[in-house]
Amino acid sequence: MEISPAELARVRADIPVLARCLFLNTGTLGPSPRPVTEAFLRAYTAWQDEGPGDPAHYQGRRAAIETARADLASLLGVAPDEVALTTNVTEALNCVLAGLPWRAGDEVVISDEEHPAIFVPALHLRRLGVRVRICPWERWGDGLSGYIGPRTRLLCASHVSSMTGRILPVAAVAEAAHRAGALLCLDGAQAVGQLAIDVPALGCDFYAFNAHKWLLAPVGSAGLVVRPQASDALTPVWVGAGSGEVAYAEDGELALAPGARRFEFATRNWAIGDGISAAVAYARAIGLERIAARQRALSGALAARLADIPGASVLGGGETGIATAALRGHDGPEVQAALAAQGIITRPVRERGAVRFSCAYFNTEDEIARAAAAMAAI
Ligand SMILES: Cc1ncc(COP(=O)(O)O)c(C=O)c1O
């Protein structure tokens, strides 16, 4: 069932920024609906007012963090113990890329459409003698075999491309990785909140994600799923209070926490749990399938309109909420700035000389038409 006009009006009333501009940049950061912001602020205010260092209050905050973990786990189809909460997806990806037992000569395969969140930590592995192989996005599937060899330890790519919104053919990729004895890590930054996701069914070993884009959770909501079959392969590089139990003696034992909690440590924003749970509940009340269908329809409609503009080339649209297009004679930042001057908020895709439109379920058909008209005018 489609999202009704009444539901849409209610959601839009919950998101104040939509009255100020034409917001097509949820792929960078999602605007939280009021009930999400309020849940987060209520928790933060109570924490401050009741005493931030008060152990009794801490316990309540920690319980809310555990609820958020369970909510995210259930959204992704995994057990809460498989989820580590992080501040951003980059941190989660670093847990994987830096946490494997690399030896000189080992190889990691990434795609040519990766965000710096994968590119930078992957290239950083070169200091250990690791070879980074860059397989073009189009070849992830049957064409991967030329990039996989006996020394391939990890394949790491976006579940949904942040440049074009295309979806990785995950089943074929997981099969290719595991046939070669390699592990698969997906970056779900552009997928969580866009698609209904069942991580076990995807067949990956690690799933890094954030909730502060398409799930519309407060900034600082993210995590890493570590599947049980791969947990022994990963060693946490950074640890601290909360990562495990320590015996305070020179020969004392350090017992890392079971499951993915070993990747969490020290002081965090303890109010974030309430915001995360509220964001999951908000999305669930509408339904991930309905959100995905509407976002596909909006970005597909935009891509179709953009394709009609002379000099425009469409790089993506209709698979998820993301549509991307380039205008001959203009680079991405130029187009993004021209759109921003008209109150249309997008993001440039510098690598492709293009601009990215994030069509979220709260955007309207009228907004899509306005964005296309603005592109035609440029
Ligand atoms: C595919 C992808 N990965 C990673 C990131 C980085 O996200 P974060 O700032 O949460 O680390 C982004 C953000 O734009 C992204 O699109």
The ligand as a Gaussian input file, in Angstrom:
#p B3LYP/6-31G(d) Opt

LIG

0 1
 C       28.753000       4.802000       1.276000
 C       29.188000       5.674000       2.428000
 N       30.055000       5.177000       3.312000
 C       30.453000       5.905000       4.364000
 C       29.999000       7.182000       4.585000
 C       30.487000       7.915000       5.769000
 O       29.554000       7.900000       6.797000
 P       29.963000       8.274000       8.283000
 O       30.186000       9.753000       8.301000
 O       28.827000       7.822000       9.133000
 O       31.213000       7.559000       8.604000
 C       29.087000       7.730000       3.699000
 C       28.596000       9.092000       3.946000
 O       28.329000       9.890000       3.095000
 C       28.686000       6.961000       2.585000
 O       27.816000       7.443000       1.694000

